[in-house]
Amino acid sequence: MPEVVNTISPKLREALGQVQKPGRYTGGEPGCTYKDKSEVDVRMAFCFPDTYEIGMSFLGEKILYELLNRHENWWCERAFMPWTDMKAEMERLGIPLYCLESKDPLTDFDIVGFSLEYELCYTNVLAMLRLSGIPLRAADRDERWPLIIAGGPCVCNAEPMADFFDIMQLGEGEQMLQDICATVEQGKKLGWNKETLLLALAKIPGVYVPSFYDVRYLEDGRVESIRPNRPGVPERVTKAIINMDDYTPPENFVVPMVGAVQDRASVEVLRGCVRGCRFCQAGQIYRPFRERSPQLISDSARVLCHNTGYDELSLTSLSTSDHSRLEDILDGLNSWAEQDHVSLSLPSLRVDNFSQSLVEKTTKVRKSGLTFAAEAGTQRLRDVINKNVTWEQIERGCRIAFEEGYTSVKLYFMMGLPTETLEDIKGIADTAQKVVDLYYSLDHAKGKGVQVTCSVACFVPKPDTPFQFCAQDRRETLREKQKYLLSCVHSRKIKVNYHDSATSVLEGVFAKGDRRLGKVIETAFENGAFFDTWEEYFDFDRWQAAFAACGLDPDFYNYRPLGLDEVTPWSHLDVGVSHGFLVREYEKALRAETTQPCNRQCNGCGANKLLGGPCFDYSQDLL
Amino acid sequence: MTTVRIFFEKRGEAAYISLLDLQRVFHRLLKISGLPVWYTLGFNPHIYLSFSCPLSLGQESICESCEVKTEAPAVDGDAWAAALQPLMPRGIRILRVAPAQDKPGEIASAEYAITMPASSAAALDAYNERTGAPVVKKTKRGQKTLELKEYLPRVEYQLEGESLHFTLTLPSASGEGVNLNPALLLGFLETLGGAPAWQCTVLRTHLYTKNGKDFC
């Protein structure tokens, strides 16, 4: 490790002296990778377009940081969006955005990669490029600039950000990003120009080069076609995936010193989801369902806890209790956790298979609150969205929890779902009331009340889901529904949380938007938009002005139902789930018909083609 | 049970690690090290760990310390230091590990080496000529006004090229006693035309006990 005293330049010292939590901008955390930059061939800046505390909670970065840095001649470093005070200081003092490890500006790197986790971080991407002095648009950058790339779930509709990136990664980065780095290394050695490099990159599975595709529009504003404009570029880009047991989960993390939001060891137990909830984008785009073997999970989690010193381990996935060998995993972990002073937590359990022994195996150490995702207030609407959960199951889950001594329960709901009526909204309040009543019908500690928190989110239709065809509820409608819901709650034991829907409106527009929105994002950014995820910085009027200035109507994108045969802006990006399946599921939703989880019965979504065979051995009884 | 004191340097980037964060870092690194540190016996056992005289954010030190407990019969300080050093964040260097001799309550004063731009000489001269230098000290219990001259009647400095240096000894009692941060002087000097705090470096060089010896 190089000697370190005085790696902080006088300018940076000045900035750090003026800002809150300067530890976010200094690096030096245990677990960082340092290399001699004169001895590396490829330098990558892994950028997270939100604050340090949020970015350092992100497992994807930890996975890729470790994989890339295993290559001796590559060096992957980290950069985050500085908070507003630091951003202002950096602008005032002319400090370009830098990576925490080397403190070198992003312009010194070969690859600058952004993780696009949610739509409202788009302006932060532009803010980070601007702070680095890098031109925003790909068309304005030649091979002398770093290659600007993106990955993450938002790439499944890459179009609103397509103008800004040289390449975008569809799907899982473990192999794809290594292939990209290897190609960049080769390109540097052979002195390729940007066109040659992009053509080589376009051959990597999952890599999308936006400038290699032309989008044509119909007169009414809908997309007519999206076609490659060069030979040797695929008509459709197919998502990259990996086999979970081919990759050891990270056994080392950069351990943040300034507390991150998720500041614990975590190990991914499975990818994909068998449930097929029709509103859920993650449940579709991460298909097919793949499990990691219990032994690998337990062994690497133990090494991870040992290397990082974390005393809390979290099992992560979309639905941990759907792992067919969850009990084996927990037995494996419990065989060493206590003696290593590590406690387990399992987010993302489902009410319908939440069992006594599961609670016992995870609450050895600490009782926190429990959260159940009911998503909708009535059985009819739960059937529409294919959230195959019944009141009996919620009741059973709550009963177990209360008997184990829990006194607070959080229920997740959405409003603005397709086919929703006021009766469904009232159902949210009724469900919460029934949970309160259940608590008092059971033996409970004297004087100990129950707290039921209903968290009600505004539904946003997302691409690659059966509800992509639906229009989003209007803002006024959502406000009325929120008001009505409050009028239905009659108990002080029930707390209702909801958000203003303005951010949901924008989220809906960018989720389903096309390439023309790039200039709206750029205009809003130039007019001062960044940190749109943070309520105190989000300014809806500024966005409306940006739409008007660009001559685009936001309502066209989110308040208009899509035709079932319409060419979507993401139709050239194949996440595995077929259009036909989405149409079938949408039609079943309108009839309130449910679909079985795919470990029980294959529903023919098409994602198994990515595996080259069936996802499950249906000849065995899997449940 | 032996109380073991770990002395370390906190410099460069590490100057920006707050006390709260530093506690968490040491907690984890001690856990990784596998050293036989004592865990508390409650429902959530955790490593007993206590820092004496925490440093202000942005200041550096070559005399920081924290203490842990151990039930091990003997403590090989060099082995402990060797186990901890490779785990430490950049800027933290383990100086010495040894059984504690003094209690943290014995600490009475601290010595600091201050560096400022040479242009601040006039402000220091002005300070030395003044009869009073009232400063406002903010504490958790509110503000109170202190007279700096009571503790620092004069500051003798040496000019050296572009910068000037001086040494301060300030009361640094834990608990009820007076505790003065060199930032109070720097802040006062700034009102007299001295350089802003970010252009100055503060390096804590010694912690002294009531009888004037190095805290150990």
Contacts between the chains, C-beta under 8 A, distances in Angstrom:
chain1	res1	chain2	res2	distance
A	1	B	90	7.2
A	4	B	11	8.0
A	4	B	12	5.0
A	4	B	13	6.8
A	4	B	90	4.4
A	4	B	91	5.6
A	5	B	11	4.8
A	5	B	12	4.3
A	5	B	91	6.8
A	6	B	12	6.0
A	7	B	12	6.0
A	7	B	13	6.4
A	7	B	90	7.6
A	8	B	12	6.4
A	8	B	13	6.4
A	10	B	199	7.8
A	13	B	198	5.6
A	14	B	198	4.5
A	14	B	199	7.5
A	16	B	16	6.2
A	16	B	58	6.9
A	16	B	198	7.6
A	17	B	58	6.1
A	17	B	196	7.7
A	17	B	197	6.0
A	17	B	198	3.4
A	18	B	198	7.2
A	21	B	18	7.8
A	22	B	16	4.3
A	22	B	57	6.8
A	22	B	58	7.1
A	23	B	16	4.8
A	23	B	17	5.6
A	23	B	18	6.4
A	23	B	21	6.0
A	25	B	16	7.9
A	26	B	13	4.2
A	26	B	16	4.7
A	27	B	13	6.4
A	27	B	90	7.5
A	28	B	12	7.7
A	28	B	13	4.0
A	28	B	14	6.4
A	28	B	89	4.8
A	28	B	90	3.6
A	28	B	91	5.9
A	29	B	89	5.8
A	30	B	25	6.8
A	30	B	28	7.3
A	30	B	29	6.5
A	30	B	87	6.1
A	30	B	88	7.3
A	30	B	89	5.4
A	32	B	90	7.6
A	255	B	25	7.7
A	255	B	28	6.3
A	257	B	17	5.3
A	257	B	21	4.4
A	257	B	22	7.5
A	257	B	24	7.1
A	257	B	25	5.3
A	257	B	89	6.6
A	258	B	18	7.8
A	258	B	21	5.7
A	259	B	21	7.1
A	259	B	24	7.1
A	306	B	32	6.6
A	307	B	32	6.8
A	308	B	28	6.6
A	308	B	32	7.3
A	309	B	27	7.2
A	309	B	28	2.8
A	309	B	29	5.8
A	309	B	30	7.6
A	309	B	31	4.3
A	309	B	32	4.2
A	310	B	28	6.6
A	311	B	28	7.8
A	311	B	31	6.7
A	311	B	46	7.6
A	341	B	31	6.7
A	341	B	39	7.1
A	341	B	45	6.6
A	341	B	46	8.0
A	343	B	44	7.9
A	365	B	43	7.9
A	365	B	44	6.5
A	366	B	44	6.7
